[in-house]
């Protein structure tokens, strides 16, 4: 195989972007072979904009039967992600899943278990892991030089969305259409990054305000408190209504404070561990000495093309992925825990009761405005693959 022949399921916003970039040769080891979408308007777009010879299908099932592809990219509404990845793997196809991995961890766990049965490449579209800023944050925090984490704070409120955005599709910002709001639509990357860089918390207390700033049924304002196994604590704040928004990520460690803001990383490096200083200094008001410095990165930020290039490389040459598909469950675990904590009005331990989460989600789906005939929260959903 010289190039990976790719089929894309869902050619809405993300799927059309992937198809255009692959068709334009931006991912050299890939060629666009086929696309599928339930909506006739999206298939018409494909006929007008994609290269001649690209096969266009009405359904994922038809595309998965096509013998002219080696791999698929799943870019559908969230509920369909696990079902379609599982179907692709069972057809012997490599799979790349758009974020989030799914809506609830129980369905994603089934997807991960299926992936373990096959000698196939399974990746997650966590393109922010290619960002030089977050790669350097990961290196600094996990490298061990600065000791253990003491505190984590991430205010990420630069996800502003107007009411017009939410009104652009009847599936948007509904429990039955998307399965959540800012946590599941805008923040999967942030939730993946915070666990990738700082590890998974063991306990979450969250306040998810539903329809606080917009006429929607899901959360658009969240404040969550995190507790980590080693004693560290954290706060995660997000919203789609702050103008201007803030994106400030701070990690306090025993020997340093790392601040990520405005595409810069600044580190205050202590001369000695704060823990050591605290218990050895004889001065009651003394503070540990140190100095600020800006961290230089390699500046590379390949984003989606970088993830797809790594996906192709893993298939063709066995080189590493940006993110293994099975890692998608971690950030989703955080968002599920935040939702469940808010719904129950109490802290939630991780791992949490996945059946209880699904019961609570189904209560909200039953009242959802996404469609009249509500299905139980299985792998099924209606609407365009590319919505």
N, C-alpha and C positions, 0 to 999 in steps of 0.2 A: 504494500500500500504506500503510494507516494504522498497522497493527501487524504485527509479524512473527509468523507462525503457526509454532509450534515443535513438533517431535516429539522425544521423549526416548527414546533406546535404552538400556535398562537402568534399572530403578527399584528398585535396592537402596538402600544408605545414601545415596549422593550423588544418584542419579537421583531418588529419592523426595523428597529435600530440594529439589532444583531444581523438580520438578513442583509441589510444594506452594506454594513461594514465588511461582512464576509464576501459578498458579491463584488465589492470594490477592491478586494485583494489585501485588506488590512490585516488579515490573519493568514500569513503565507501558507501554512500547512493545512488549511481548510478550503473546501469548495462547497458552495451552496447547491444542494441537490433538490430539495423539496421544502414546501411549506404547507401548513394546514390552518384553516380558521373556519369557524362555524358561520361567520358573517359574510354575506355575499359582497358587501362593500370592501372588506379587507382582501378578499380574493381578487376583486377587481383591481385594487391597489397593487397587488402582487403582479398581476398580468401587465400592468402599465409601467411598473418600476423595476422589476427584477429581471435578470438576464433571460433571454430566450433559452428554453430547455429546462428551466426550473419547473419541476412538477408541482402542481397546485392541487391540494386535496380539500374536500369539505370537512373531513373529520380526522381526528387523531388516529382512529382505528385504521382508516385507509392508508394514512402515511406510514404507520407502523408495519403494514403488510408490504410496503414497497421494498423491493430488493436492491434498490439503488442507493441506499444509505448505510453508513457505518455507525452513526451516532445521532442523537437527538438533543435539542435544547428545548426544555419545557418552559414556556413563557405564558402561562395561562393564569386565570384567577386562582387564588391561593388554595382553595379547597381541592382543586384538581391536581396539584403538584405530585403528591405521593402516588395517587392512582396511576398517573401517566408514566412516572418514572418506573414503577413496578412493571407496568405493561411493556415498556421499552426493554428493561433488563431481561424479562422473560422471552422477548423476541431476539435476544442475543445482541442488543444494541448498547453501546456506551451512552451514558446519560449525563447531561449538565442541567441542573435544576436552578431556576431563578429563585431569588429570595422572596418570601420566607420559605423554609422547607415545607411548610404546611400551616394549618391553622391550630392544630392541637397535637401534643406530643405523642398521643397514642397512635395516631395514623402515621406519624413520622417514624416512630419506633418500628412499625411494620415494614416501612420502606427500607429502613436501615438493615433489618433482618433479612430482607430479600436481597439486598446488595451483597451481603456476606456470602450468599450462596453462589455467586457468579464471579468468574475471573474477568470482570469488565471494569472499565474506568467510570467512576461515579463522582462528579464534582458539584460544588455549590458556587453560585455566582456571587461570591463575597469579594467584589472588585475593590472595596476600600482597603482590603488587606494588601493591595499592591501600592497604595499611597505611601510615598517615602516618609511622611510624617508619622503615620501609624506603624509602619515597619520599624522605624527608629524607636518609637515609644515601646514597642514590644521588646526590642533588643535591650533597652535601658532597664525596663522593669523586671524582665525575666532573667537578665544576665547574672544577677547575684551581687554585683558590685556595690549596690546601694542598700542591701539588706532586705528585710521583710517589709511588706506593705503595712502601713498604719491606717491610712484613710484614702478614700477614692471619692472624687466629686466630678460629675459631668452634668453641666447645664447645656443642653442642646435644644434651643428654642428657635433656631433659624430655619424651621420647616414651615414657614408661613403659607397658609392656603386660604383662599377666599371662598365665600359661599358658592360662587360660580364654579369653582373646581369641584366641590362636592355635588353640585347639581348636574354635572356633565355626564353622569351615568347613574341609572337607577340601582345599580349594584354597589356603587361607592358608599363607603361609610355606613354599611349595614352589617348586622350580625350574620345574616344569611348570605350576603354577597361577598364580603371580604373577611368576615370573622373577627373584626376588630377595627380600631382606628389608628391613631398615630403610632402605637406600639407595633402594629402588624404591617402597616403600610409604609410609613416613613422611617421607622427606627430599627428595622432588622439589622442594618449594617452597624449601628451604634451598639446594639445589644450584643452582636457578635464580637465587635471590637473590645468591648469592656470585659467580656469573659476571656477573650483570646489574650488580652494584655494583662489582666488582673486576676484571672481565675474565676471560678463559679462561687457565688455566695451560698451559704447554707440556710439562710433565712431571709425572708422578704416581707416588708410591710408597705403596702402601696395604697395610694389614693388616686383612682382613675375617674376623672370627672367627665361624664358622658354628655355630649351636646352642651357643654358649658358656654362656648363661644360661637358655635355654629348650629344651624338647624339640622342636626344629624343624630343618629341613635347610638353612636359609639363614642369612645373617649377622644377628646381633643386637648386634654390637659392632664399631666401625670406628674406626681411626686412620689418617689419610691425610696425607702430606706433599706439598705442592704447590710447584712452581717456575714462576715467571712469566717471560715473554720479556724484560722489562725488568730482571730481577735480583731482584725481590721473591720472598719465600718465604711459605708459609702452612701451617697445620695445621688440619685439619677432623676433629673428634671427635664421634661420635654413638653412641647406645646406646638400647635399649628396656628396660634393667634398672636404671638408676640411680634411687635414691629417697633424698632428693629429687634431681631432675635440675637441670641448669644450662643456661641459655641466655645465653651471653655472646659477643658478636660485636665483635672489636676490629680496627681498621684503623690501622696506623701509617703516616703519610706524612711527607714531608720537613719540613712546617711544623706538623704537628698529630698528635695521637693521638685517634681517635674510638672511643668505647665505647658499645655498645648493650646494655642489660641492664634487665630489669624495666620494659619499656615506656618507657624514658627514653634519651635520647642525651646524653652528656656529652663535651665536647671540651676537650682541653688544647691551646691554641693557642700556638705558640712565637713569640717576638718576631722571630726570624729563622730561616731555613732551617737545619735541623740539619747539612746538608752544608756549608753556608757556615761555620757556627759551628765545626764540627769542624776545618776547615783554616785558620782565621784566629785562633782564640783562642790566647793565649800561656800559658794556665793548663792544666796537665795534668789536674787534677781538677775543673775547672769543668763545669757543665752548662748547656745552653741554658735561658734563662728563658722563662716563659710563665705562663698562668693557666687554671684550669678554669672552664667555664661550661656550664650546661645549655641545650640547644637547644630553642627553642619550635617546635612544629609546628602545622599547621592542625587536628590532632585528628581528621581525617576518616578513616574506615576502613570503606568500603562492602562490602568483601569480595566474595562471590559475586554479590550483586545488582549491585555496581559493574561487575564483569566482563561480566555479561549485559546491563546497560544500555548499556555501550560497544559490545558486539556488535550489539545492536539499532540503535544509533545509526550504526554503520558501514554496516549494511545499508540503513537508511532515508535517511541524510543524508550518508554518506561521512565521518563523523567518526572520530577515531583509536580503535583497539583498545587495551585494556590490554596485551595481549601478542599479537603475530602468531603464528599457529599454527606457522610455520616456526621460531620461536625455541625450540620445545620440544626440539629436538635438542641444544641446548647443555648443559643440565643432565644429560640422559641420557648425553651424551658423558663427562661427569665420572664418573657412577656406573659406566658400562661400563669406563672406564679404571681405576677403583678395583678393580672386580671382577677385571679381567684382570691387573692388577699383583699382586693377592693370589694368584690362581690360579697365576701363573707364578713368583712369588717374586722379582720384580725390578721396577725402575722401568719405566714405560711412557710413551713419547712420545705427545703429541697433535698431529696425528691418529694413531690407532693402526690396526692391521690388523683391519678389521671382520670379515673372513672367519675369522681366527683366533679372535676373540671368539665368533663364532657356533659354531664347532667346540667350543670349551670349554664354552659354555652347553649345547649339545646333549648333551655327555657327562653333564652333571648332570641334564638333563631325562630322559635314558634311565634313570636310577636313581631318579627322583623318585617320591614316594608319592602324588602328586596324582591319578593314575588309572592303571589297569592297562595300557591300550593307549596307549603314548606315541607322539605324532606328532612328526615333525621340527619344529624351530623355524621354522615358516613363519608365516602369519598366523592359523593355526587354533588354537582352544582349545575346550574343552567347558565345560559348566556354565551357570549363569544369567547373563544379561547384567547383572543387577543385583547380583551377589554382592559 
